[in-house]
Amino acid sequence: MRKYNFSISNETGFKIIKKGLKKSSVDNFFSSFLNICKFYGPNYFKSNRDLKNWNSERLSEILIRIRKKNPKIFSRIYDVVQKTSAIQRIIIDNNLDTLASKFLNVPTNKICSINHALRMDPPFDKKNTLNWHQDGSFNRLSSNDSCVVWCPLVDVNNNNGAIKVLLKSYKNNIPAKPKFSKRKINQYKEKSIEMDSRDILIMNNLFIHKSGFNKSNKIRFTLRCRFNKLPLSNSFVFKNK
């Protein structure tokens, strides 16, 4: 089992683990994803040529075409991959729950996975690009109740949408808020976080951040997981019955 030994910097409030995801697990996840694409879009995926990994230019071309000409197929691929065992497997194989428990400073049996998703951010998509925000928590017992684990499956930079954060913004921001005034944003120093594929970024849910804008010609594939301390609030339990 992979062990994570680290401390979170008070200066930044986040941690990057270089090449934290195993290559074999990322490749296996890609293989499962490609099978889903072929199942729901067989006319688009007749050949495996140049469809070797997440960084495949041909893969992006096909998915962008599907999204434009047949958005129902694109939505079906997106929705189904979130429900498969493949996405659970990449989380388990890389002990992301262990990483989250160390970040939250509780045993693994006292956290739960709130949600996880494979994000597919196409070029120049303004609809799904989030402005400055925090991710919610489901109990708000402390300033470190939950965390976000963000893993790029391709290299991310300022051209294809590096995530942007406000340093030290995780301090004294309870409860979490969905948006912030320009005056509030200007209190913090902004940082763009460029990462390599298979790196892992973990940050407090109160950390103010926003989506980077994809100006490239390819889809930005990332894995996003959220973990929360137990117990969960009644509102979450009832809402999800």
Secondary structure, DSSP 8 states (H G I E B T S, - for coil): ---------TTTSEEEETT-S-HHHHHHHHHHHHHHHHHH-TTT-S--TT--STT-HHHHHHHHHHHHH-HHHHHHHHHHHHHSHHHHHHHHHTTHHHHHHHHHTS-GGGEEEEEEEEEEE-TT--TT---SB----SS-SSTTSEEEEEEESS-B-TTTT-EEEETTTTTT--S--S---HHHHTTS-EEEE-B-TT-EEEEETT--EE-----SSS-EEEEEEEEEESS--HHHHHHT-
